[in-house]
């Protein structure tokens, strides 16, 4: 029973780390069209403001999960679980 629980938790933590990495990539992919739109608009104040707001939203959607992962120490938990299983 304990080994099954350990295996399940190991899989959940691995998938969480992969999800966080994919979230970082998603942030970069979402930022490129915003920056290109600001460039195409000629740098007007409205384009800059909308671009800033959009980039801030993307940054928050990427930074908050990364901060939560650091606070929860997911990578350390996964490492300790591997060491204890070996």
N, C-alpha and C positions, 0 to 999 in steps of 0.2 A: 504494500500500500504506500509506504513512504517513498519507494523508488518511483512509483507511478506519479506521485505528486511532484517529485523533484523533476521528472522528465517533462511534465506539463508546464511547470513554472519556467524551466529552461527554455522551452519552445516559445512561451509567451514573451519572455524577456528578449529573446533573439528577434522575434517579430516586431517588438516595440522599437528596438534599435534600428532595424531596417526601415520601419515607418518614419522614424525621425530623420534618417538620411534622405529618404525620398522627399520628405517635407522641405529639406534644404534645397534640393534640386528644383522642386516646384516653385520655390520662392524666386530663384534665378529666372526660371522660365516665365514667370508672371511679370517680372520687372522689365524684361527686354521690350515688349510692345509698348509699355508705358514710356520708357525712355525714347523710343523711336517716335511715338506720337508727340512728345514734347519737342523733339527735333523738327518734325514736319510742321508743327504749328508755328515755328519761327520764334519760339521763346517768349510768347506773350505772357502777361501776368496771369491770365486765366489758365492758360495751359500749364504754366509752372505750378500754380496752386493746385489744380486738379492732379497733376503728376505727383506733387508732394504728398497729397492726401492718399492717393492710390499706393504710392510706395510705402507710406507709413503703415497702411493697412496690411500690405504684403509683409513688411518687416515684423509687424506684431504677430501675424499668423505663423511666421517662421521662428521668431525669437521666443515666444511664450512656451511652446512645447520644448524647445532646447533648454530653456531655463528650468522648466519642470523636470526634465530628465536629469539635469545636473543636480537639482535639489533632491530628487529621489535616489540619485546615485545608481542608476540602472546598470551602467557598465561595470561598476564595482561589485554590485550584487551578482551579476552574471559571472564575473571572474571568480568571486569567492565560492559560488555554487559549483563551478567547474573544479576548483582546487579541492573542495571537500568531497566531491564525487570520485576524484582520482585516488 
